Amino acid sequence: MFVDTHLHLHDPYFDSDKLDLVVDDITKNKIVTWVQSCDLPTYEVILERCAKSDYLFPSFGVLPWYAHTYVDQFDEITKLAKEAIMLGEIGLDEKYAKDEACIPHQLPLFEIYLREAEKNNKIMNCHFRGKERESFEIVKSYKAKKIIFHGYSGDITLMKDINDAGYYYSIGPRYGEEKLKLIPDDLLILEIDVLPRDEFRVPSVVFAEIVERVAKIKGTTPEEIEALNQKNALRLINNDPNLSKMIELLNQ
């Protein structure tokens, strides 16, 4: 079974006129899909869209780029994080911040999610760009365990520490071969992230392409990579009462 651990189904990363086609493809092909949000409005959007299929599961998150615009709503974010079944897309990012005003508020925002994940053992789908070592040390200082480094872009030297901590890497269709080869099999999960827009293809096609590419780089078969991804995703969600429906699907 395909398990896509990171997909955006909201503007500006997704064309809404493709929604029915995408939902039908995901449902028909039984692709368990973790749908990410980027702020409060997109979370409302994906909650509605995830209700369209038993294979769509919503994650709640506010990207670090928008931290300064939500300073007065941290209480609401705390409440939503507590209610959410998964947390993402969240993290720390000074490298690509379009407005430097967000920088001093990124860590206080991210710590809301860290406290919730530590308390209730929730999955955190994390976006770290720039200062990956500092980001890793911050995460490590909490007891949250279900940490995913989405599209890890830091130094190779840090990967050993990430591996030792047992954190996961989610990688997409264009992930670099050098780092991909260094990711331990038991910490590797797959993601589409954003569906192609210029040459649009449905999730089942895109995901099959990812599996085939990863298999080629790893020197194994697509079937083995698909099974590995499912096994690792199941380990991440195991014993989580918030994800009982997903566990049931993956155990079929």
Contacts in CASP RR format, 6 or more apart in sequence:
PFRMAT RR
TARGET T0000
AUTHOR 0000-0000-0000
METHOD contacts of the structure
MODEL  1
MFVDTHLHLHDPYFDSDKLDLVVDDITKNKIVTWVQSCDLPTYEVILERC
AKSDYLFPSFGVLPWYAHTYVDQFDEITKLAKEAIMLGEIGLDEKYAKDE
ACIPHQLPLFEIYLREAEKNNKIMNCHFRGKERESFEIVKSYKAKKIIFH
GYSGDITLMKDINDAGYYYSIGPRYGEEKLKLIPDDLLILEIDVLPRDEF
RVPSVVFAEIVERVAKIKGTTPEEIEALNQKNALRLINNDPNLSKMIELL
NQ
1 30 0 8 1.000
1 31 0 8 1.000
1 32 0 8 1.000
1 226 0 8 1.000
1 230 0 8 1.000
1 249 0 8 1.000
1 250 0 8 1.000
1 252 0 8 1.000
2 29 0 8 1.000
2 30 0 8 1.000
2 31 0 8 1.000
2 32 0 8 1.000
2 203 0 8 1.000
2 204 0 8 1.000
2 207 0 8 1.000
2 208 0 8 1.000
2 211 0 8 1.000
2 226 0 8 1.000
2 229 0 8 1.000
3 31 0 8 1.000
3 32 0 8 1.000
3 33 0 8 1.000
3 189 0 8 1.000
3 190 0 8 1.000
3 229 0 8 1.000
3 230 0 8 1.000
3 233 0 8 1.000
3 250 0 8 1.000
4 31 0 8 1.000
4 32 0 8 1.000
4 33 0 8 1.000
4 34 0 8 1.000
4 190 0 8 1.000
4 191 0 8 1.000
4 192 0 8 1.000
4 203 0 8 1.000
4 207 0 8 1.000
5 34 0 8 1.000
5 125 0 8 1.000
5 148 0 8 1.000
5 170 0 8 1.000
5 189 0 8 1.000
5 190 0 8 1.000
5 191 0 8 1.000
5 233 0 8 1.000
6 34 0 8 1.000
6 36 0 8 1.000
6 89 0 8 1.000
6 125 0 8 1.000
6 148 0 8 1.000
6 150 0 8 1.000
6 170 0 8 1.000
6 191 0 8 1.000
6 192 0 8 1.000
6 193 0 8 1.000
7 33 0 8 1.000
7 34 0 8 1.000
7 35 0 8 1.000
7 36 0 8 1.000
7 191 0 8 1.000
7 192 0 8 1.000
7 193 0 8 1.000
7 194 0 8 1.000
7 195 0 8 1.000
7 203 0 8 1.000
8 14 0 8 1.000
8 35 0 8 1.000
8 36 0 8 1.000
8 38 0 8 1.000
8 193 0 8 1.000
8 194 0 8 1.000
9 19 0 8 1.000
9 22 0 8 1.000
9 35 0 8 1.000
9 45 0 8 1.000
9 46 0 8 1.000
9 49 0 8 1.000
9 56 0 8 1.000
10 37 0 8 1.000
10 38 0 8 1.000
10 42 0 8 1.000
10 45 0 8 1.000
10 46 0 8 1.000
10 49 0 8 1.000
11 42 0 8 1.000
11 45 0 8 1.000
13 194 0 8 1.000
14 194 0 8 1.000
14 195 0 8 1.000
15 197 0 8 1.000
15 200 0 8 1.000
18 195 0 8 1.000
18 200 0 8 1.000
19 49 0 8 1.000
19 52 0 8 1.000
21 202 0 8 1.000
22 195 0 8 1.000
22 202 0 8 1.000
22 203 0 8 1.000
23 49 0 8 1.000
23 52 0 8 1.000
23 53 0 8 1.000
23 56 0 8 1.000
25 31 0 8 1.000
25 202 0 8 1.000
25 203 0 8 1.000
25 204 0 8 1.000
26 33 0 8 1.000
26 53 0 8 1.000
26 55 0 8 1.000
26 56 0 8 1.000
26 203 0 8 1.000
26 204 0 8 1.000
27 53 0 8 1.000
27 54 0 8 1.000
27 55 0 8 1.000
28 204 0 8 1.000
29 203 0 8 1.000
29 204 0 8 1.000
30 55 0 8 1.000
30 249 0 8 1.000
31 55 0 8 1.000
31 203 0 8 1.000
31 204 0 8 1.000
31 207 0 8 1.000
32 55 0 8 1.000
32 57 0 8 1.000
32 233 0 8 1.000
32 246 0 8 1.000
32 249 0 8 1.000
32 250 0 8 1.000
33 55 0 8 1.000
33 56 0 8 1.000
33 57 0 8 1.000
33 203 0 8 1.000
34 57 0 8 1.000
34 59 0 8 1.000
34 86 0 8 1.000
34 123 0 8 1.000
34 125 0 8 1.000
35 46 0 8 1.000
35 49 0 8 1.000
35 50 0 8 1.000
35 56 0 8 1.000
35 57 0 8 1.000
35 58 0 8 1.000
35 59 0 8 1.000
36 46 0 8 1.000
36 59 0 8 1.000
36 61 0 8 1.000
36 88 0 8 1.000
36 89 0 8 1.000
36 125 0 8 1.000
37 43 0 8 1.000
37 45 0 8 1.000
37 46 0 8 1.000
37 58 0 8 1.000
37 59 0 8 1.000
37 60 0 8 1.000
37 61 0 8 1.000
37 62 0 8 1.000
37 88 0 8 1.000
37 89 0 8 1.000
38 61 0 8 1.000
38 62 0 8 1.000
38 63 0 8 1.000
38 66 0 8 1.000
38 89 0 8 1.000
39 61 0 8 1.000
39 62 0 8 1.000
39 63 0 8 1.000
39 66 0 8 1.000
39 70 0 8 1.000
40 62 0 8 1.000
40 70 0 8 1.000
40 73 0 8 1.000
40 76 0 8 1.000
40 77 0 8 1.000
40 80 0 8 1.000
43 58 0 8 1.000
43 60 0 8 1.000
43 61 0 8 1.000
43 80 0 8 1.000
46 58 0 8 1.000
46 59 0 8 1.000
47 58 0 8 1.000
49 56 0 8 1.000
50 56 0 8 1.000
50 57 0 8 1.000
50 58 0 8 1.000
54 245 0 8 1.000
54 249 0 8 1.000
55 249 0 8 1.000
57 85 0 8 1.000
57 86 0 8 1.000
57 243 0 8 1.000
57 245 0 8 1.000
57 246 0 8 1.000
58 84 0 8 1.000
58 85 0 8 1.000
58 86 0 8 1.000
59 84 0 8 1.000
59 85 0 8 1.000
59 86 0 8 1.000
59 87 0 8 1.000
59 88 0 8 1.000
59 89 0 8 1.000
59 123 0 8 1.000
59 125 0 8 1.000
60 80 0 8 1.000
60 81 0 8 1.000
60 83 0 8 1.000
60 84 0 8 1.000
60 86 0 8 1.000
60 87 0 8 1.000
60 88 0 8 1.000
61 77 0 8 1.000
61 81 0 8 1.000
61 84 0 8 1.000
61 87 0 8 1.000
61 88 0 8 1.000
61 89 0 8 1.000
61 90 0 8 1.000
61 113 0 8 1.000
62 70 0 8 1.000
62 77 0 8 1.000
62 90 0 8 1.000
62 109 0 8 1.000
63 89 0 8 1.000
63 90 0 8 1.000
63 91 0 8 1.000
63 93 0 8 1.000
63 127 0 8 1.000
64 90 0 8 1.000
64 91 0 8 1.000
64 92 0 8 1.000
64 93 0 8 1.000
64 97 0 8 1.000
64 102 0 8 1.000
64 106 0 8 1.000
64 109 0 8 1.000
64 110 0 8 1.000
64 127 0 8 1.000
65 93 0 8 1.000
65 96 0 8 1.000
65 97 0 8 1.000
65 98 0 8 1.000
65 99 0 8 1.000
65 102 0 8 1.000
66 102 0 8 1.000
67 102 0 8 1.000
67 105 0 8 1.000
67 106 0 8 1.000
67 108 0 8 1.000
67 109 0 8 1.000
68 99 0 8 1.000
68 101 0 8 1.000
68 102 0 8 1.000
68 104 0 8 1.000
68 105 0 8 1.000
69 102 0 8 1.000
70 77 0 8 1.000
70 105 0 8 1.000
70 109 0 8 1.000
71 105 0 8 1.000
74 108 0 8 1.000
74 109 0 8 1.000
74 112 0 8 1.000
77 109 0 8 1.000
77 112 0 8 1.000
78 112 0 8 1.000
78 116 0 8 1.000
81 87 0 8 1.000
81 112 0 8 1.000
81 113 0 8 1.000
81 116 0 8 1.000
82 116 0 8 1.000
82 120 0 8 1.000
84 122 0 8 1.000
85 122 0 8 1.000
85 242 0 8 1.000
85 243 0 8 1.000
86 122 0 8 1.000
86 123 0 8 1.000
86 125 0 8 1.000
86 242 0 8 1.000
86 243 0 8 1.000
87 113 0 8 1.000
87 116 0 8 1.000
87 117 0 8 1.000
87 122 0 8 1.000
87 123 0 8 1.000
87 124 0 8 1.000
87 125 0 8 1.000
88 113 0 8 1.000
88 124 0 8 1.000
88 125 0 8 1.000
88 126 0 8 1.000
89 125 0 8 1.000
89 126 0 8 1.000
89 127 0 8 1.000
89 150 0 8 1.000
90 109 0 8 1.000
90 110 0 8 1.000
90 113 0 8 1.000
90 124 0 8 1.000
90 125 0 8 1.000
90 126 0 8 1.000
90 127 0 8 1.000
91 106 0 8 1.000
91 110 0 8 1.000
91 113 0 8 1.000
91 126 0 8 1.000
91 127 0 8 1.000
91 128 0 8 1.000
91 135 0 8 1.000
92 106 0 8 1.000
92 107 0 8 1.000
92 110 0 8 1.000
92 127 0 8 1.000
92 128 0 8 1.000
92 129 0 8 1.000
92 130 0 8 1.000
92 131 0 8 1.000
92 134 0 8 1.000
92 135 0 8 1.000
92 138 0 8 1.000
93 106 0 8 1.000
93 127 0 8 1.000
93 128 0 8 1.000
93 129 0 8 1.000
93 130 0 8 1.000
94 103 0 8 1.000
94 106 0 8 1.000
94 129 0 8 1.000
94 130 0 8 1.000
94 131 0 8 1.000
95 129 0 8 1.000
95 130 0 8 1.000
95 131 0 8 1.000
96 129 0 8 1.000
97 103 0 8 1.000
107 138 0 8 1.000
110 138 0 8 1.000
113 124 0 8 1.000
114 124 0 8 1.000
114 138 0 8 1.000
114 139 0 8 1.000
114 142 0 8 1.000
114 144 0 8 1.000
115 142 0 8 1.000
116 122 0 8 1.000
117 123 0 8 1.000
117 124 0 8 1.000
117 142 0 8 1.000
117 144 0 8 1.000
117 146 0 8 1.000
117 147 0 8 1.000
118 142 0 8 1.000
118 143 0 8 1.000
118 144 0 8 1.000
121 144 0 8 1.000
121 145 0 8 1.000
121 146 0 8 1.000
121 240 0 8 1.000
122 144 0 8 1.000
122 146 0 8 1.000
122 240 0 8 1.000
122 242 0 8 1.000
123 146 0 8 1.000
123 148 0 8 1.000
123 236 0 8 1.000
123 237 0 8 1.000
123 240 0 8 1.000
124 144 0 8 1.000
124 146 0 8 1.000
124 147 0 8 1.000
124 148 0 8 1.000
125 148 0 8 1.000
125 150 0 8 1.000
125 170 0 8 1.000
126 135 0 8 1.000
126 139 0 8 1.000
126 147 0 8 1.000
126 148 0 8 1.000
126 149 0 8 1.000
126 150 0 8 1.000
127 150 0 8 1.000
128 135 0 8 1.000
128 136 0 8 1.000
128 149 0 8 1.000
128 152 0 8 1.000
128 153 0 8 1.000
128 154 0 8 1.000
129 153 0 8 1.000
130 153 0 8 1.000
130 154 0 8 1.000
132 152 0 8 1.000
132 153 0 8 1.000
132 154 0 8 1.000
132 155 0 8 1.000
132 158 0 8 1.000
133 155 0 8 1.000
133 158 0 8 1.000
136 158 0 8 1.000
136 161 0 8 1.000
136 162 0 8 1.000
136 165 0 8 1.000
139 147 0 8 1.000
139 167 0 8 1.000
140 165 0 8 1.000
145 166 0 8 1.000
146 168 0 8 1.000
146 236 0 8 1.000
147 165 0 8 1.000
147 167 0 8 1.000
147 168 0 8 1.000
148 167 0 8 1.000
148 168 0 8 1.000
148 169 0 8 1.000
148 170 0 8 1.000
148 189 0 8 1.000
148 236 0 8 1.000
149 162 0 8 1.000
149 167 0 8 1.000
149 168 0 8 1.000
149 169 0 8 1.000
149 170 0 8 1.000
150 170 0 8 1.000
150 191 0 8 1.000
150 193 0 8 1.000
151 169 0 8 1.000
151 170 0 8 1.000
151 171 0 8 1.000
151 172 0 8 1.000
151 175 0 8 1.000
151 191 0 8 1.000
151 193 0 8 1.000
152 159 0 8 1.000
152 162 0 8 1.000
152 169 0 8 1.000
152 171 0 8 1.000
152 179 0 8 1.000
156 178 0 8 1.000
156 179 0 8 1.000
156 182 0 8 1.000
159 179 0 8 1.000
159 182 0 8 1.000
159 183 0 8 1.000
162 169 0 8 1.000
162 187 0 8 1.000
163 184 0 8 1.000
163 187 0 8 1.000
166 187 0 8 1.000
167 187 0 8 1.000
168 187 0 8 1.000
168 188 0 8 1.000
168 189 0 8 1.000
168 232 0 8 1.000
168 236 0 8 1.000
169 183 0 8 1.000
169 187 0 8 1.000
169 188 0 8 1.000
169 189 0 8 1.000
170 189 0 8 1.000
170 190 0 8 1.000
170 191 0 8 1.000
171 180 0 8 1.000
171 183 0 8 1.000
171 188 0 8 1.000
171 189 0 8 1.000
171 190 0 8 1.000
171 191 0 8 1.000
171 214 0 8 1.000
172 190 0 8 1.000
172 191 0 8 1.000
172 192 0 8 1.000
172 193 0 8 1.000
172 210 0 8 1.000
173 192 0 8 1.000
173 206 0 8 1.000
173 209 0 8 1.000
173 210 0 8 1.000
173 213 0 8 1.000
177 217 0 8 1.000
180 214 0 8 1.000
180 217 0 8 1.000
180 218 0 8 1.000
181 217 0 8 1.000
181 218 0 8 1.000
185 218 0 8 1.000
185 228 0 8 1.000
186 232 0 8 1.000
186 235 0 8 1.000
187 232 0 8 1.000
188 214 0 8 1.000
188 228 0 8 1.000
188 229 0 8 1.000
188 232 0 8 1.000
189 229 0 8 1.000
189 232 0 8 1.000
189 233 0 8 1.000
189 236 0 8 1.000
190 207 0 8 1.000
190 210 0 8 1.000
190 211 0 8 1.000
190 214 0 8 1.000
190 225 0 8 1.000
190 229 0 8 1.000
192 203 0 8 1.000
192 206 0 8 1.000
192 207 0 8 1.000
192 210 0 8 1.000
195 201 0 8 1.000
195 202 0 8 1.000
195 203 0 8 1.000
195 206 0 8 1.000
196 206 0 8 1.000
201 209 0 8 1.000
208 222 0 8 1.000
211 222 0 8 1.000
211 225 0 8 1.000
211 226 0 8 1.000
211 229 0 8 1.000
212 222 0 8 1.000
214 225 0 8 1.000
215 221 0 8 1.000
215 222 0 8 1.000
215 224 0 8 1.000
215 225 0 8 1.000
218 225 0 8 1.000
230 250 0 8 1.000
233 250 0 8 1.000
234 247 0 8 1.000
234 250 0 8 1.000
234 251 0 8 1.000
237 243 0 8 1.000
237 246 0 8 1.000
237 247 0 8 1.000
237 250 0 8 1.000
238 247 0 8 1.000
240 247 0 8 1.000
END
